[in-house]
Amino acid sequence: MPYQTNASIEEIVDLYDGFILDQFGVLHNGAHGLEGAPECVKALHAKGKKLIILSNSSSPSAAAIAKLPKLGYDPSMLVGAVTSGQEAIKYLAETYPGKKAIFFTWDKTHHTTQQGFLEKCGGIQPTNSVEEADFVLLHGVQVLLGPNGDETSLDGYMQTGDMSSVIEPMLKKCAARNLPMVCANPDFIMVRPDGTNAHMPGKLAKKYEELGGSCTSFGKPHAAHFEACVREIGLPKDKVVHVGDSLHHDIAGANAAGIASVFVVGGVHREEVGSKLGEMPPRDKLDELFAQHSQTPTHVVPMFRM
């Protein structure tokens, strides 16, 4: 079916009773709420809409909710959150408790995140040795964490997307041993507070599969995570819409789950269509974008705002 372009969420607010919300590129940029987004959440809540976050964050759901106040949001306005990290934790605790992993993660400024994640996963132990490892754990993209807390830098991959110096050689060794990989954040890119793109764990998972390795990923675009949100808010699918900025994960996942979707142009694909932030691109540019990625949303808005 053809998609609709809408100037704002206000134009579609009466069509849906439940809103599944992506975080980065829709609600915030990691530092603060995006223009108009906190007010949009307040307006939807005031209209009695049920709101839930669905995020490809490697953090547990409770951590995602806990960050909302400093980003300009009142957590009480949301039913809750479903994160890829939370789903991965459940799987890892059941499948690899106490096992050793080649652990791609965030750097020492996220020490609590590193250790807390491993503990929640049943005491998984990081190792530098591919020969000792039972699997590969893809949690972040700044360092490889060793058994004594030592860190090996991923050589600026997050900024440049270059895997050649550290990441690809390690992935090749792991693939040669047929080590299974678990990815707790399948996003390819995210938009940072300064407007630049950061390269994310999903690209490493894709590279690993290209090298012949196997990877179990959690989060969007897997339909099960969208369906979990629908269950949480307790509404029929046809009264629920997902709002996201990634065609690869948000729109593809909503389409797979049979849920209506709102594509926010001002997110990760903005440079592809060449539009200014907050402006709607020409229809032909949107047509090209959707054809290129083989995904078409139900609605298109410039930003998540009323």
C-alpha positions as a Markdown table, in Angstrom:
| # | Residue | x | y | z |
|---|---|---|---|---|
| 1 | Met | 0.0 | 0.0 | 0.0 |
| 2 | Pro | 1.2 | 3.6 | -0.6 |
| 3 | Tyr | 2.6 | 5.5 | 2.4 |
| 4 | Gln | 1.3 | 8.7 | 3.7 |
| 5 | Thr | 3.4 | 11.8 | 4.4 |
| 6 | Asn | 2.3 | 13.7 | 7.5 |
| 7 | Ala | 3.5 | 17.0 | 8.8 |
| 8 | Ser | 3.4 | 15.8 | 12.4 |
| 9 | Ile | 2.1 | 13.0 | 14.7 |
| 10 | Glu | -0.9 | 15.1 | 15.4 |
| 11 | Glu | -2.3 | 14.2 | 11.9 |
| 12 | Ile | -2.4 | 10.5 | 12.8 |
| 13 | Val | -3.0 | 10.5 | 16.6 |
| 14 | Asp | -6.6 | 9.4 | 16.3 |
| 15 | Leu | -5.8 | 6.4 | 14.2 |
| 16 | Tyr | -3.9 | 4.5 | 17.0 |
| 17 | Asp | -4.3 | 3.9 | 20.7 |
| 18 | Gly | -0.8 | 2.4 | 21.3 |
| 19 | Phe | 2.6 | 3.8 | 20.2 |
| 20 | Ile | 5.8 | 1.7 | 20.3 |
| 21 | Leu | 8.7 | 4.2 | 20.4 |
| 22 | Asp | 12.3 | 3.8 | 19.2 |
| 23 | Gln | 14.8 | 5.8 | 21.3 |
| 24 | Phe | 17.8 | 7.2 | 19.4 |
| 25 | Gly | 16.7 | 9.4 | 16.5 |
| 26 | Val | 13.1 | 9.5 | 17.7 |
| 27 | Leu | 13.0 | 10.4 | 21.4 |
| 28 | His | 16.5 | 11.6 | 22.0 |
| 29 | Asn | 20.1 | 11.7 | 20.7 |
| 30 | Gly | 21.7 | 10.2 | 23.9 |
| 31 | Ala | 22.3 | 13.7 | 25.5 |
| 32 | His | 18.8 | 15.3 | 25.4 |
| 33 | Gly | 15.3 | 14.9 | 24.0 |
| 34 | Leu | 15.0 | 15.8 | 20.4 |
| 35 | Glu | 13.1 | 19.0 | 19.5 |
| 36 | Gly | 9.4 | 18.5 | 20.1 |
| 37 | Ala | 9.7 | 14.9 | 21.2 |
| 38 | Pro | 9.2 | 15.3 | 25.0 |
| 39 | Glu | 6.1 | 17.5 | 24.3 |
| 40 | Cys | 4.8 | 14.9 | 21.9 |
| 41 | Val | 5.0 | 12.2 | 24.6 |
| 42 | Lys | 3.2 | 14.4 | 27.0 |
| 43 | Ala | 0.5 | 15.1 | 24.5 |
| 44 | Leu | 0.0 | 11.4 | 23.6 |
| 45 | His | -0.1 | 10.5 | 27.3 |
| 46 | Ala | -2.7 | 13.2 | 27.9 |
| 47 | Lys | -4.9 | 11.7 | 25.2 |
| 48 | Gly | -4.8 | 8.4 | 26.9 |
| 49 | Lys | -2.5 | 6.7 | 24.5 |
| 50 | Lys | -0.4 | 3.7 | 25.7 |
| 51 | Leu | 3.4 | 4.2 | 25.1 |
| 52 | Ile | 6.2 | 1.7 | 25.3 |
| 53 | Ile | 9.9 | 1.9 | 24.3 |
| 54 | Leu | 11.3 | -0.7 | 21.9 |
| 55 | Ser | 15.1 | -0.2 | 21.7 |
| 56 | Asn | 18.1 | -1.9 | 20.2 |
| 57 | Ser | 20.1 | -1.0 | 23.3 |
| 58 | Ser | 22.4 | -3.5 | 25.0 |
| 59 | Ser | 21.3 | -2.1 | 28.3 |
| 60 | Pro | 18.6 | -3.9 | 30.4 |
| 61 | Ser | 15.1 | -2.5 | 30.2 |
| 62 | Ala | 15.3 | -0.9 | 33.7 |
| 63 | Ala | 18.4 | 1.0 | 32.7 |
| 64 | Ala | 16.7 | 2.4 | 29.6 |
| 65 | Ile | 13.8 | 3.6 | 31.8 |
| 66 | Ala | 16.1 | 5.1 | 34.4 |
| 67 | Lys | 17.8 | 7.3 | 31.9 |
| 68 | Leu | 14.6 | 9.0 | 30.7 |
| 69 | Pro | 14.3 | 11.8 | 33.3 |
| 70 | Lys | 17.7 | 13.4 | 32.4 |
| 71 | Leu | 16.6 | 13.3 | 28.8 |
| 72 | Gly | 13.4 | 15.2 | 29.5 |
| 73 | Tyr | 10.9 | 12.4 | 29.9 |
| 74 | Asp | 8.6 | 11.2 | 32.8 |
| 75 | Pro | 8.9 | 7.4 | 32.9 |
| 76 | Ser | 5.4 | 7.2 | 34.5 |
| 77 | Met | 4.0 | 8.2 | 31.1 |
| 78 | Leu | 5.2 | 4.9 | 29.6 |
| 79 | Val | 4.1 | 1.3 | 30.1 |
| 80 | Gly | 7.7 | 0.3 | 30.1 |
| 81 | Ala | 10.5 | -0.7 | 27.8 |
| 82 | Val | 11.6 | -3.8 | 25.8 |
| 83 | Thr | 15.4 | -3.7 | 24.9 |
| 84 | Ser | 17.5 | -6.1 | 22.9 |
| 85 | Gly | 19.9 | -6.2 | 25.8 |
| 86 | Gln | 17.2 | -7.5 | 28.2 |
| 87 | Glu | 16.2 | -10.2 | 25.8 |
| 88 | Ala | 19.9 | -11.1 | 25.2 |
| 89 | Ile | 20.5 | -11.3 | 29.0 |
| 90 | Lys | 17.7 | -13.9 | 29.4 |
| 91 | Tyr | 19.2 | -16.0 | 26.6 |
| 92 | Leu | 22.8 | -15.8 | 27.8 |
| 93 | Ala | 21.9 | -16.6 | 31.4 |
| 94 | Glu | 20.2 | -19.8 | 30.2 |
| 95 | Thr | 22.7 | -20.8 | 27.5 |
| 96 | Tyr | 26.2 | -19.7 | 28.6 |
| 97 | Pro | 26.3 | -19.2 | 32.4 |
| 98 | Gly | 29.9 | -19.1 | 33.7 |
| 99 | Lys | 31.2 | -19.6 | 30.1 |
| 100 | Lys | 34.1 | -17.7 | 28.6 |
| 101 | Ala | 33.5 | -15.1 | 25.8 |
| 102 | Ile | 35.4 | -12.9 | 23.4 |
| 103 | Phe | 33.7 | -9.8 | 24.7 |
| 104 | Phe | 33.2 | -6.7 | 22.5 |
| 105 | Thr | 32.0 | -4.0 | 24.7 |
| 106 | Trp | 32.1 | -0.3 | 25.7 |
| 107 | Asp | 35.3 | 1.2 | 27.3 |
| 108 | Lys | 36.2 | 1.7 | 31.0 |
| 109 | Thr | 34.0 | 4.8 | 31.3 |
| 110 | His | 31.2 | 2.2 | 31.2 |
| 111 | His | 32.8 | -0.1 | 33.8 |
| 112 | Thr | 29.5 | -0.6 | 35.7 |
| 113 | Thr | 27.8 | -1.4 | 32.5 |
| 114 | Gln | 30.4 | -4.0 | 31.5 |
| 115 | Gln | 30.4 | -5.9 | 34.8 |
| 116 | Gly | 26.7 | -5.5 | 35.5 |
| 117 | Phe | 25.9 | -7.0 | 32.1 |
| 118 | Leu | 28.2 | -10.0 | 32.6 |
| 119 | Glu | 26.8 | -10.6 | 36.1 |
| 120 | Lys | 23.2 | -10.5 | 34.8 |
| 121 | Cys | 24.2 | -13.0 | 32.1 |
| 122 | Gly | 25.1 | -15.6 | 34.7 |
| 123 | Gly | 28.7 | -14.7 | 35.4 |
| 124 | Ile | 30.1 | -14.9 | 31.9 |
| 125 | Gln | 33.9 | -14.5 | 31.9 |
| 126 | Pro | 35.7 | -12.4 | 29.3 |
| 127 | Thr | 38.9 | -13.8 | 27.7 |
| 128 | Asn | 41.5 | -12.7 | 25.2 |
| 129 | Ser | 42.0 | -16.2 | 24.0 |
| 130 | Val | 40.0 | -17.5 | 21.0 |
| 131 | Glu | 41.2 | -21.0 | 21.9 |
| 132 | Glu | 39.6 | -20.7 | 25.4 |
| 133 | Ala | 36.5 | -19.0 | 24.4 |
| 134 | Asp | 33.1 | -20.7 | 24.2 |
| 135 | Phe | 31.4 | -18.0 | 22.2 |
| 136 | Val | 31.6 | -14.3 | 21.0 |
| 137 | Leu | 29.6 | -11.7 | 22.9 |
| 138 | Leu | 28.8 | -8.5 | 21.0 |
| 139 | His | 27.7 | -5.9 | 23.5 |
| 140 | Gly | 29.5 | -2.7 | 22.5 |
| 141 | Val | 32.1 | -1.4 | 19.9 |
| 142 | Gln | 34.9 | 0.4 | 21.7 |
| 143 | Val | 37.1 | -2.3 | 23.3 |
| 144 | Leu | 37.7 | -6.0 | 23.7 |
| 145 | Leu | 37.6 | -6.7 | 27.5 |
| 146 | Gly | 40.2 | -9.2 | 28.9 |
| 147 | Pro | 40.0 | -11.4 | 32.0 |
| 148 | Asn | 41.6 | -8.8 | 34.3 |
| 149 | Gly | 39.7 | -5.8 | 33.1 |
| 150 | Asp | 42.4 | -5.0 | 30.5 |
| 151 | Glu | 41.0 | -3.4 | 27.4 |
| 152 | Thr | 42.1 | -3.6 | 23.7 |
| 153 | Ser | 40.9 | -0.6 | 21.7 |
| 154 | Leu | 38.9 | -1.3 | 18.6 |
| 155 | Asp | 40.9 | 1.4 | 17.0 |
| 156 | Gly | 38.2 | 4.0 | 16.5 |
| 157 | Tyr | 35.7 | 1.7 | 14.7 |
| 158 | Met | 32.8 | 3.6 | 16.3 |
| 159 | Gln | 33.9 | 6.8 | 14.6 |
| 160 | Thr | 35.2 | 5.5 | 11.3 |
| 161 | Gly | 33.6 | 2.1 | 10.7 |
| 162 | Asp | 37.0 | 0.6 | 9.9 |
| 163 | Met | 37.3 | -3.0 | 11.0 |
| 164 | Ser | 40.6 | -3.8 | 9.3 |
| 165 | Ser | 43.2 | -3.4 | 12.1 |
| 166 | Val | 41.6 | -5.2 | 15.2 |
| 167 | Ile | 38.1 | -6.3 | 14.6 |
| 168 | Glu | 38.3 | -8.3 | 11.3 |
| 169 | Pro | 41.4 | -10.3 | 12.3 |
| 170 | Met | 39.7 | -11.3 | 15.6 |
| 171 | Leu | 36.4 | -12.2 | 13.8 |
| 172 | Lys | 38.3 | -14.3 | 11.3 |
| 173 | Lys | 40.0 | -16.3 | 14.2 |
| 174 | Cys | 36.6 | -16.8 | 15.9 |
| 175 | Ala | 34.9 | -17.9 | 12.7 |
| 176 | Ala | 37.7 | -20.3 | 12.0 |
| 177 | Arg | 36.9 | -22.0 | 15.4 |
| 178 | Asn | 33.2 | -21.9 | 14.6 |
| 179 | Leu | 32.5 | -19.9 | 17.7 |
| 180 | Pro | 28.8 | -18.9 | 18.0 |
| 181 | Met | 28.2 | -15.1 | 18.3 |
| 182 | Val | 25.5 | -13.4 | 20.4 |
| 183 | Cys | 24.6 | -9.8 | 19.5 |
| 184 | Ala | 22.9 | -7.7 | 22.1 |
| 185 | Asn | 22.6 | -4.6 | 19.9 |
| 186 | Pro | 21.9 | -5.2 | 16.2 |
| 187 | Asp | 21.8 | -1.5 | 15.1 |
| 188 | Phe | 24.1 | -0.6 | 12.2 |
| 189 | Ile | 24.5 | 3.2 | 13.0 |
| 190 | Met | 23.2 | 5.8 | 15.4 |
| 191 | Val | 23.1 | 9.6 | 15.2 |
| 192 | Arg | 25.3 | 11.2 | 18.0 |
| 193 | Pro | 24.5 | 14.4 | 19.8 |
| 194 | Asp | 26.7 | 16.4 | 17.4 |
| 195 | Gly | 24.8 | 15.0 | 14.4 |
| 196 | Thr | 27.5 | 12.7 | 13.1 |
| 197 | Asn | 26.9 | 8.9 | 12.7 |
| 198 | Ala | 28.4 | 6.3 | 15.0 |
| 199 | His | 29.0 | 2.8 | 13.8 |
| 200 | Met | 27.3 | 0.1 | 15.9 |
| 201 | Pro | 27.5 | -3.6 | 16.8 |
| 202 | Gly | 25.1 | -4.8 | 14.1 |
| 203 | Lys | 27.8 | -4.2 | 11.4 |
| 204 | Leu | 30.2 | -6.5 | 13.2 |
| 205 | Ala | 27.5 | -9.2 | 13.4 |
| 206 | Lys | 26.9 | -8.8 | 9.7 |
| 207 | Lys | 30.6 | -9.1 | 8.9 |
| 208 | Tyr | 30.9 | -12.2 | 11.1 |
| 209 | Glu | 28.1 | -13.9 | 9.1 |
| 210 | Glu | 29.9 | -12.9 | 5.9 |
| 211 | Leu | 33.0 | -14.6 | 7.2 |
| 212 | Gly | 31.0 | -17.8 | 7.7 |
| 213 | Gly | 30.2 | -17.4 | 11.4 |
| 214 | Ser | 26.8 | -17.8 | 13.0 |
| 215 | Cys | 25.1 | -15.1 | 15.0 |
| 216 | Thr | 22.0 | -15.0 | 17.2 |
| 217 | Ser | 20.8 | -11.4 | 17.4 |
| 218 | Phe | 18.2 | -9.8 | 19.7 |
| 219 | Gly | 16.0 | -6.8 | 19.1 |
| 220 | Lys | 14.6 | -5.2 | 16.0 |
| 221 | Pro | 13.9 | -6.2 | 13.2 |
| 222 | His | 12.8 | -9.5 | 14.8 |
| 223 | Ala | 9.0 | -9.6 | 14.9 |
| 224 | Ala | 9.0 | -11.3 | 18.4 |
| 225 | His | 10.2 | -8.1 | 20.0 |
| 226 | Phe | 7.4 | -6.0 | 18.4 |
| 227 | Glu | 4.9 | -8.6 | 19.5 |
| 228 | Ala | 6.2 | -8.5 | 23.0 |
| 229 | Cys | 5.4 | -4.7 | 23.1 |
| 230 | Val | 1.9 | -5.3 | 21.8 |
| 231 | Arg | 1.3 | -7.8 | 24.6 |
| 232 | Glu | 2.7 | -5.3 | 27.2 |
| 233 | Ile | 0.3 | -2.6 | 26.1 |
| 234 | Gly | -2.6 | -4.9 | 25.7 |
| 235 | Leu | -4.1 | -3.6 | 22.5 |
| 236 | Pro | -5.0 | -5.2 | 19.1 |
| 237 | Lys | -2.3 | -4.9 | 16.5 |
| 238 | Asp | -4.5 | -2.7 | 14.3 |
| 239 | Lys | -4.6 | -0.1 | 17.0 |
| 240 | Val | -0.8 | 0.0 | 17.5 |
| 241 | Val | 1.9 | 1.9 | 15.5 |
| 242 | His | 5.6 | 1.7 | 15.8 |
| 243 | Val | 7.6 | 5.0 | 15.4 |
| 244 | Gly | 11.3 | 4.6 | 14.3 |
| 245 | Asp | 14.0 | 6.1 | 12.2 |
| 246 | Ser | 15.7 | 3.0 | 10.8 |
| 247 | Leu | 14.4 | 1.2 | 7.7 |
| 248 | His | 16.7 | -1.8 | 8.4 |
| 249 | His | 15.4 | -2.3 | 12.0 |
| 250 | Asp | 12.3 | -0.3 | 12.8 |
| 251 | Ile | 10.3 | -0.4 | 9.6 |
| 252 | Ala | 11.4 | -3.9 | 8.5 |
| 253 | Gly | 10.5 | -5.2 | 12.0 |
| 254 | Ala | 7.1 | -3.5 | 12.1 |
| 255 | Asn | 6.3 | -4.8 | 8.6 |
| 256 | Ala | 7.4 | -8.3 | 9.6 |
| 257 | Ala | 5.1 | -8.2 | 12.7 |
| 258 | Gly | 2.2 | -6.8 | 10.8 |
| 259 | Ile | 2.2 | -3.5 | 12.7 |
| 260 | Ala | 1.7 | 0.0 | 11.2 |
| 261 | Ser | 4.8 | 2.2 | 11.2 |
| 262 | Val | 5.8 | 5.8 | 11.3 |
| 263 | Phe | 9.2 | 6.5 | 9.6 |
| 264 | Val | 11.0 | 9.6 | 11.1 |
| 265 | Val | 13.0 | 11.1 | 8.3 |
| 266 | Gly | 15.2 | 13.2 | 10.7 |
| 267 | Gly | 17.1 | 10.1 | 11.9 |
| 268 | Val | 19.8 | 7.8 | 10.5 |
| 269 | His | 18.6 | 8.1 | 6.9 |
| 270 | Arg | 18.5 | 11.9 | 6.7 |
| 271 | Glu | 21.8 | 12.2 | 4.8 |
| 272 | Glu | 20.6 | 9.7 | 2.2 |
| 273 | Val | 17.6 | 11.8 | 1.3 |
| 274 | Gly | 19.5 | 15.1 | 1.6 |
| 275 | Ser | 16.9 | 16.9 | 3.7 |
| 276 | Lys | 17.4 | 19.4 | 6.4 |
| 277 | Leu | 16.5 | 18.4 | 9.9 |
| 278 | Gly | 12.8 | 18.8 | 10.5 |
| 279 | Glu | 11.9 | 19.1 | 6.8 |
| 280 | Met | 10.0 | 16.6 | 4.6 |
| 281 | Pro | 12.0 | 15.4 | 1.6 |
| 282 | Pro | 10.4 | 15.4 | -1.9 |
| 283 | Arg | 8.2 | 12.3 | -2.6 |
| 284 | Asp | 10.6 | 11.0 | -5.3 |
| 285 | Lys | 13.5 | 11.0 | -2.8 |
| 286 | Leu | 11.4 | 9.0 | -0.4 |
| 287 | Asp | 10.4 | 6.6 | -3.1 |
| 288 | Glu | 14.0 | 6.0 | -4.0 |
| 289 | Leu | 15.0 | 5.5 | -0.4 |
| 290 | Phe | 12.3 | 2.9 | 0.2 |
| 291 | Ala | 13.0 | 1.1 | -3.0 |
| 292 | Gln | 16.7 | 1.0 | -2.2 |
| 293 | His | 16.1 | -0.6 | 1.2 |
| 294 | Ser | 13.0 | -2.7 | 0.1 |
| 295 | Gln | 11.0 | -1.4 | 3.1 |
| 296 | Thr | 8.0 | 1.0 | 3.0 |
| 297 | Pro | 6.4 | 2.5 | 6.1 |
| 298 | Thr | 2.7 | 3.4 | 6.7 |
| 299 | His | 3.4 | 7.0 | 7.5 |
| 300 | Val | 6.4 | 9.4 | 7.1 |
| 301 | Val | 7.0 | 12.4 | 9.4 |
| 302 | Pro | 9.9 | 14.9 | 9.5 |
| 303 | Met | 10.3 | 14.5 | 13.3 |
| 304 | Phe | 8.5 | 12.9 | 16.2 |
| 305 | Arg | 6.5 | 15.9 | 17.3 |
| 306 | Met | 2.9 | 17.2 | 17.4 |
